[in-house]
Amino acid sequence: MSAVPAPDPGPDAGAVWHHGDPFGEQRAAADGAVVIDRSHRTVLSLTGPERQSWLHTISSQHVSALPEGAVTQNLSLDGQGRVEDHWWQTELAERTVLDTEGWRGEALLGFLRKMIFWADVTVEPADLAVLTLLGPGVADPAVLAALGVTTLPAESTAVALPGGGFVRRIPSTIPELDVLVPTSEAADLRKRLVAAGVRPAGVWAYEAHRVTELRPRLGVDTDERTIPHEAGWIGGPGVGAVHLEKGCYRGQETVARVHNLGKPPRMLVLLHLDGAADRPAPGDPLLAAGRPVGRLGTVVDHVDEGLIALVLVKRGLPADTELTTGGESAVPAAIDPDSVPPADAVGAGRLAVERLRGTR
């Protein structure tokens, strides 16, 4: 089937949306294996002996001594602790590779270069394409042979490929690999994977998977007010994008204050939508009794779950609240109760304040 381009304008403009059978591609990702070209992402390369210690001081993750093959998420925050940039970070062969949303690539490159000052580090665009493999079939010997590896890497780790580039494993409920290879070799690798039984799929299949994983996307599931706690990005290397036991980075005060004294104003949850009506759009409000209680992010049709979305809603909103979307379409909606994060434990700072007030 011919490739259908992703919506333009949109965050995936220039990529393949599907190859004629989007639900069949999703089913193949669940039962077999698919390969998705995500080369519209921007990839950057950091070299130099001080790259880790330098990046540690300007980002939210603990990356000052990442071991060879480590994979993690990371953030750049503004002075109020709001998320400006999100990227995946891979440490391999004395090089740190970052990949981020294509529309934020130039901005992230400019920010990193501006922050170098006297550090011995060089930041350059990397000519690497991003292919993502999904499904239990990625562990088949024929697929591994096509990649040039003998076994799957452990979650949150990467291994080098013989012809350059690397393969990394993303934490997920089904096997998920990102393969970053020189752009000139991406087409040949894709052909080898298809010959090994991997089905070509578009970014629709990836987005449907990502939403069910509750994995937010910068600029789609976040807005200009989003702080890391709201998006579920709290956690050390291999777990999240913010390490709570490091400091001295922009926005750290807000991260610590919310963790110790309060609760984030919003939470990220999975939303089920009535697929019979017109589709709501990212950025549309979510309403309860006519009042805004949230903001829609990614909206996608899933082969099993129907029309679903990620949404930032007010912290503590009961999962059984009757909801509708705003915007141009009023669509009935319901929060998936299994997606609601657990109630936050009382932080040490808040506990001390309550004891002083005699309320605990």
C-alpha positions, 0 to 999 in steps of 0.5 A: 500500500502507498504511504499516507503522509502525516497531517500537515501542519502537525508535529509529525509533518513529513513522516508517514502516518500509515501505509493504508491499514492503520489498525492492521499496523497496530495489531501487528505491533501488538502481535508481531513486529513493526518498524516506524520511521521517526526520522523527523526527530532532531538528533544532536551529538555532544562530545568532549571530556566535560560533556557529562558534568556540563550537561548535569548542571543545566538539565534536570536529570543526574547525568554527571557519570552515566555509564557506557550504554545508559539511556535516560530522559532529560529536561530543560526547565525555565526559571519557574520550573516549567518544561521547555525541552524534553529529550532522550539521551544515550551515552555511548562511545565517548559521545552523548546523543540527544534526540528531541522533537523536530520542531524543537531541534534548532531551539535546543541546539541554540540553548545548549551552545549558548550555555557552553561558556568555558566547558570543554564540550562541542554540540553538533547536529548528528546525521542519524535517522531514528527507526522505532521497532515495536512488538514481541517479534523484535526478539526473533533471531531473523530480526536481531540478525537484520539489526546486527545484534545477538540479543535485545539490550536491557531496558534503558540501555543501548548497544553499538551497531557494527555499521555505526549508530546504536540500538536502545531499548525503551521501557515499555509494556511490549518490546520497544527499540529505537535504532539510530543509524547514519541517514544514508543507511536507514533505507537499507536497514529498513529493507532488511527488517522488512525481509526479516518479517517486520511490517512497515507502519506509520507514526499513527501506530506509534502514537496509539502505543505511546498514549496507552503507555501514558508517555507525554509528548512535548508541545502536544501533551504539555503546554507553557505551564507544565511542570515535570510532576504533572507529566509523570517525568519525576524519577532517576535515570532509566525511570523518569527525567527529573532526579530529586536528589540533585540540585543546581539547575534552572527550575530546581527550586520549583521541583523541590518545593512541589515535591516537599510542600505541595502537590502539582496542580494537574495530573496526566491521565488517559481519556476515553472518548466517544468515537461516534462524534467529531474528533476533538483536537489537542489543546481543546478544553475538557469540561465538567458541568460546563467548567474547564477542568483540563486540557486535551493532548494527543487524540488518536484512534486505537485498534482495541481502546477506540478513540483515546487521548492524553489529558492534563486534568485538575489534581484530585478530579474523581475518575467518575466525573461526567466530562465532555470536551470543549472546542468545536466538538462536544464529545462525551469523555471518561477518565480511565481509572487505572491511569490515575496516579496514586495519591501523593504521600505527604512530603517531609516539608508539608508534614513539618508545617502541619505538625507546627500548626497542630493539624497532624 
